[in-house]
Amino acid sequence: MTVLRTIFLLTLIGAAGSASAQAMVDCDSLPNVVYFQVGDTQEPLMKALGRKLRDSAVRPVTMVYLTSGSCTNIEVIYTGGKITMNPKYVPSTTEDPAWTIAMPPLSCAIRAGGAPVDVANSALFVSACNEAAAPAGIGSFSGPIQPYVFVTPTGSSQTALTAEEAYFVFGFGTAGMAEPWIDEAFYFIRTTTKSTLLALAANIRVPGAKWKGTKLDKSSEVVMGVNMSNSPEKTIGILGAEIYDKNRATMKALAFKAFGQKYAYYPDSSATAKDKRPTREGQYVPWSPTVYLTRVLNERAENSDAGYVIDLITSRTTTTTPDFSVLRVISEQGLVPDCAMKVKRDREGGDLSPYSPAVPCGCFYESVVDAASSSCTTCADDGPCGAGKCRYGFCEVR
């Protein structure tokens, strides 16, 4: 049985089991519904933030979502598209106290004729999918940073990949003769509407439509393909770093050397760390911002609940102070909040430049995902911070 056939059968079995285990509720009957269409790399955030917002005592919101490719999501919000198939949502603690974010979400029944998408997500610069200006009335809000990685099974002896090697592997396949990746059947990639493919394509200079390999619709299918490969040394896949982080036990990320670099870097300071320091400081370059699109009026979201969720994700000021740490939720799901970054770029795969966020949070971020650097000083006020300022329990630059 082929890997793809196995993936298809297991997906069907999982979907059938999930459907039979739950009673279907009407999506519109859920409290304060906001309809999202997001990239599947963003599902961990949808689940974690969705649970917090369902349980919020100050402003509960239900994030009902469907996953699709970033380019597809952009097109949907630009053209006023609707969600017509039954989407997903996260139960509140009252509904299901045993539910955790490691479990599948529930499904709800969409209204007849479908529901308009309130928020669309792209996990890369919008211009990578559509260079035209956004239609009037559509606002774009930049959110956390997402690194992308090349992965292999743990059984592979490979530890690094250069941009030049990746160019020949994915641009020419078997004909590229880049050992050990010489069999296109063992390249597990994404389709051309997906941010994972397009972001990495911009970093190895192979257009997305030209990539060689087995094109898969979902990140979970890439994970399964890599993990089930019977030839680990020939196997290579591509994933968003937050998906990889949840699957480190069965695969490993390759350090990546970009064009013009002398060394290869992991997205983190080591193969086992989770601090994303090389990503944040500019040594590891395959990353993109996540972008949230919604209908706006006078630069504010038409749907106030949609605007509230976008403001939380993008670290904008909200009129309602949430009763949980949004930065912690974002950081725990493998994304890098803008306030922890020290570099920026303005286009997909573009050059990096120094960046100083208005309210930095690098030490707090590291304390959540791994351990705060020895240079980080804890604080309760500005007293121990000298010329800096106490932010999120750590001294940061002002």
C-alpha positions in Angstrom: 0.0 0.0 0.0 1.4 3.4 -1.0 2.0 6.2 1.6 -0.6 8.4 0.0 -3.2 5.6 0.0 -2.5 5.0 3.7 -2.8 8.7 4.4 -6.1 8.8 2.6 -7.5 5.8 4.4 -6.4 7.0 7.8 -7.8 10.5 7.2 -11.2 8.9 6.3 -11.1 6.7 9.4 -10.2 9.7 11.6 -12.9 11.9 10.1 -15.6 9.1 10.5 -14.6 8.5 14.1 -14.7 12.2 15.0 -18.1 12.7 13.4 -19.6 9.7 15.2 -18.3 10.8 18.6 -20.0 14.2 18.7 -23.5 15.7 18.3 -23.6 18.4 15.7 -24.7 21.8 16.8 -25.6 24.7 14.6 -22.6 27.0 14.3 -24.8 30.1 14.6 -26.1 28.9 18.0 -22.7 29.2 19.6 -22.0 32.4 21.5 -20.5 35.4 19.7 -19.4 33.5 16.6 -16.6 34.7 14.4 -16.0 32.8 11.2 -12.3 32.2 10.2 -10.7 30.7 7.2 -7.0 30.0 8.1 -4.0 28.1 6.9 -3.7 24.7 8.6 -0.4 25.7 10.1 -2.4 28.1 12.3 -4.7 25.4 13.7 -2.7 25.0 16.9 -3.3 28.7 17.6 -7.0 28.5 16.7 -7.4 25.7 19.2 -5.4 27.2 22.0 -6.8 30.7 21.7 -10.2 29.3 20.9 -10.4 27.5 24.2 -9.3 30.6 26.1 -11.8 32.8 24.4 -14.7 30.3 24.9 -13.8 30.3 28.7 -13.3 34.0 29.0 -15.4 35.7 31.7 -14.8 39.2 30.3 -15.5 38.7 26.6 -16.3 35.2 25.4 -16.0 34.5 21.6 -16.4 31.4 19.6 -13.8 31.0 16.8 -15.4 28.8 14.2 -12.9 28.0 11.5 -12.0 26.1 8.3 -8.5 25.5 7.1 -7.3 26.1 3.5 -4.3 27.4 1.7 -3.2 31.0 2.3 -3.8 32.1 -1.3 -7.3 30.5 -1.2 -8.1 32.3 2.0 -7.0 35.7 0.6 -9.2 35.1 -2.5 -12.2 34.2 -0.3 -12.1 37.4 1.7 -11.4 39.6 -1.3 -14.4 38.2 -3.2 -16.8 37.9 -0.3 -16.8 34.1 -0.3 -18.6 31.9 2.3 -17.9 28.9 4.4 -20.3 26.3 3.0 -18.9 23.0 4.6 -19.2 22.2 8.2 -16.3 24.0 10.0 -14.6 23.4 13.3 -14.7 25.0 16.8 -13.3 24.4 20.3 -15.6 23.4 23.1 -15.7 25.5 26.3 -14.7 23.9 29.6 -18.3 23.7 30.5 -19.1 21.8 27.4 -16.2 19.4 27.7 -13.9 19.7 30.7 -11.7 16.9 29.5 -10.9 18.4 26.1 -7.3 19.5 25.5 -5.7 21.2 22.5 -4.0 17.9 21.7 -7.5 16.6 20.7 -9.4 17.2 17.5 -11.8 20.1 17.6 -15.6 19.6 17.2 -17.6 20.3 14.1 -20.7 22.4 13.8 -23.5 22.6 11.2 -23.1 25.6 8.9 -26.3 27.5 7.9 -28.0 26.9 4.6 -26.3 28.8 1.9 -23.1 29.2 4.0 -21.7 31.8 6.3 -19.6 34.8 5.1 -15.9 34.6 6.2 -15.3 37.3 8.9 -11.5 36.8 9.1 -9.1 35.2 6.5 -5.6 34.3 7.4 -2.5 34.2 5.2 0.7 32.7 6.8 2.9 34.7 4.5 3.0 38.2 2.8 -0.3 38.7 0.9 1.8 39.9 -2.1 3.3 36.4 -2.4 -0.2 35.3 -3.5 -1.7 38.4 -5.0 0.3 41.6 -5.8 -2.8 43.7 -6.5 -4.0 46.2 -3.9 -6.7 44.8 -1.6 -10.3 45.7 -2.5 -11.8 48.7 -0.8 -13.0 47.9 2.6 -10.6 45.0 3.3 -8.1 45.7 6.1 -4.8 43.8 6.6 -3.2 43.2 10.0 0.2 41.7 10.5 0.5 39.1 13.3 3.1 36.7 14.8 6.0 35.4 12.8 6.1 31.8 11.5 9.4 30.1 10.6 9.4 27.3 8.0 11.6 24.2 8.1 12.9 21.4 6.0 12.5 18.1 7.9 13.7 14.5 7.7 12.9 11.3 9.7 15.0 10.8 12.8 16.5 7.8 11.0 18.2 10.1 8.4 21.8 11.0 9.0 21.4 14.4 7.4 21.7 17.5 9.6 21.8 20.5 7.2 20.6 21.7 3.8 22.0 24.6 1.8 19.9 26.8 -0.4 21.9 25.6 -3.4 21.2 22.0 -2.6 17.5 22.8 -2.0 17.4 24.5 -5.4 18.6 21.4 -7.2 16.5 19.0 -5.0 13.2 20.8 -5.4 13.8 22.5 -8.8 15.2 19.5 -10.6 14.3 16.4 -8.6 16.1 13.2 -9.5 17.9 15.1 -12.3 19.4 17.5 -9.7 21.6 14.7 -8.4 21.7 16.3 -4.9 22.5 13.2 -2.8 20.8 11.7 -0.8 17.6 13.4 -2.0 17.4 11.9 -5.5 14.0 10.2 -5.5 11.1 12.6 -6.0 8.7 10.1 -4.5 10.2 10.8 -1.1 9.8 14.6 -1.3 6.7 15.5 0.8 5.7 19.1 -0.1 2.6 21.2 -0.2 0.4 22.5 -3.0 0.9 25.9 -4.7 -1.7 27.8 -2.6 0.0 26.9 0.7 2.3 29.3 2.6 4.7 26.5 3.5 5.6 25.9 -0.1 5.6 29.6 -1.2 7.6 30.9 1.7 10.3 28.3 1.2 10.1 28.7 -2.5 11.1 32.4 -2.1 14.1 31.4 0.0 15.5 28.8 -2.5 14.5 30.7 -5.7 12.4 27.9 -7.1 8.9 29.1 -8.1 6.2 27.2 -6.3 4.7 25.8 -9.5 8.1 24.3 -10.4 8.7 22.2 -7.3 9.3 18.5 -7.6 7.7 16.1 -5.2 4.5 14.6 -3.8 2.1 17.6 -3.3 0.0 17.2 -0.2 -3.0 19.3 0.9 -2.4 19.3 4.7 0.6 19.6 7.1 -0.6 16.4 8.8 -0.2 14.5 5.6 3.4 15.7 5.3 4.0 14.6 8.9 2.6 11.2 8.1 4.5 10.9 4.8 7.8 11.7 6.5 7.2 9.4 9.5 6.0 6.5 7.4 8.8 6.6 4.8 10.6 3.3 4.4 13.7 5.1 3.1 14.6 7.8 5.7 17.9 8.9 4.0 16.0 9.8 0.8 13.1 11.5 2.6 12.6 15.2 3.0 9.5 17.3 3.8 8.5 20.9 4.5 6.5 22.2 7.5 5.7 25.3 9.5 7.9 25.3 12.6 5.0 25.2 15.0 3.8 22.0 13.3 7.3 20.6 13.5 7.6 21.6 17.1 4.7 19.3 18.0 6.3 16.4 16.1 9.9 16.6 17.2 9.9 13.1 18.7 9.5 11.5 15.2 11.4 13.9 12.9 14.1 16.5 12.9 14.6 19.9 11.3 17.6 20.5 9.0 19.8 23.5 9.7 19.5 25.8 6.7 22.3 27.8 5.0 20.8 30.6 2.9 22.4 32.0 -0.3 25.3 34.1 0.7 25.6 32.7 4.3 28.8 31.0 5.6 27.0 28.7 8.0 23.7 26.7 8.4 21.4 27.7 11.2 18.5 26.0 12.9 15.4 28.2 13.6 16.4 27.8 17.2 19.8 28.2 18.9 20.3 24.4 18.8 18.6 21.3 17.4 16.8 20.8 20.7 16.1 24.4 21.8 12.8 26.2 21.2 13.9 29.8 21.6 13.8 30.8 17.9 16.7 33.0 18.6 18.3 32.7 15.1 14.9 33.4 13.6 14.4 36.5 15.8 18.0 37.8 15.2 18.2 37.2 11.5 20.5 34.2 11.0 17.7 31.8 10.1 15.9 33.4 7.2 12.9 31.2 6.1 10.1 32.9 7.9 7.0 34.9 7.2 4.5 37.0 9.1 1.0 35.7 9.6 -1.6 38.2 8.2 -5.2 38.6 9.1 -7.7 40.1 6.7 -11.2 41.4 7.5 -13.8 43.9 6.3 -13.2 47.3 7.8 -14.9 50.6 8.2 -12.8 53.6 9.2 -9.8 51.3 9.7 -11.7 49.2 12.3 -13.2 45.7 11.8 -16.9 45.8 10.9 -17.4 42.8 13.1 -16.4 44.0 16.6 -15.7 40.4 17.8 -13.6 39.7 14.8 -11.7 42.9 15.5 -11.2 42.0 19.1 -9.7 38.6 18.2 -7.4 40.2 15.5 -6.3 42.8 18.0 -5.4 40.1 20.5 -3.4 38.1 17.9 -1.6 41.1 16.5 -0.9 42.7 19.9 -2.9 45.8 19.3 -4.7 47.7 22.1 -8.1 46.3 23.0 -11.0 48.1 24.7 -11.5 44.9 26.7 -8.5 43.6 28.7 -8.5 39.8 28.3 -8.4 37.6 31.4 -5.5 35.5 30.1 -2.0 36.1 28.6 -2.4 36.2 24.8 1.4 36.5 24.4 1.8 33.3 26.3 -0.8 31.5 24.2 0.9 32.6 20.9 4.4 31.7 22.2 3.3 28.3 23.4 2.0 27.4 19.9 5.4 27.8 18.2 4.8 31.3 16.7 7.0 34.3 17.5 5.2 37.5 18.6 6.3 40.6 16.8 7.5 42.0 20.1 10.2 39.3 20.3 11.7 40.0 16.9 14.9 41.9 16.2 14.7 41.8 12.4 12.0 42.5 9.8 11.4 42.2 6.1 8.8 43.7 3.7 8.3 41.0 1.2 8.5 37.2 1.0 12.1 36.0 1.1 13.2 39.7 1.1 16.3 41.1 2.8 16.3 41.5 6.5 16.8 44.8 8.4 17.2 45.6 12.1 14.0 46.0 14.0 13.2 47.4 17.5 9.6 46.7 18.5 7.8 49.4 20.4 7.1 47.2 23.4 9.8 44.4 23.3 9.1 41.0 25.0 12.1 38.9 24.1 12.9 37.8 27.6 9.3 36.9 28.4 9.0 35.0 25.1 12.1 32.9 25.9 10.9 32.2 29.4 7.7 30.7 28.0 9.1 28.5 25.2 12.4 27.4 26.7 14.3 29.4 29.4 15.1 33.1 29.6 18.6 34.0 28.6 21.2 34.6 31.4 21.2 38.2 30.2 17.5 38.6 31.2 16.7 40.2 34.5 13.5 39.5 36.3 11.6 42.5 37.7 8.4 43.7 39.4 9.0 47.3 38.5 11.6 49.5 36.7 13.9 49.6 39.6 16.4 46.9 38.6 16.2 47.8 34.9 18.5 50.8 34.7 17.9 52.5 31.4 15.4 49.8 30.5 11.9 49.1 31.5 10.1 46.3 33.3 7.9 44.5 30.7 6.0 41.2 31.3 8.2 40.5 34.4 11.6 41.1 32.7 13.8 44.1 32.1 13.7 45.1 28.4 15.0 48.1 26.5 12.6 51.0 26.6 
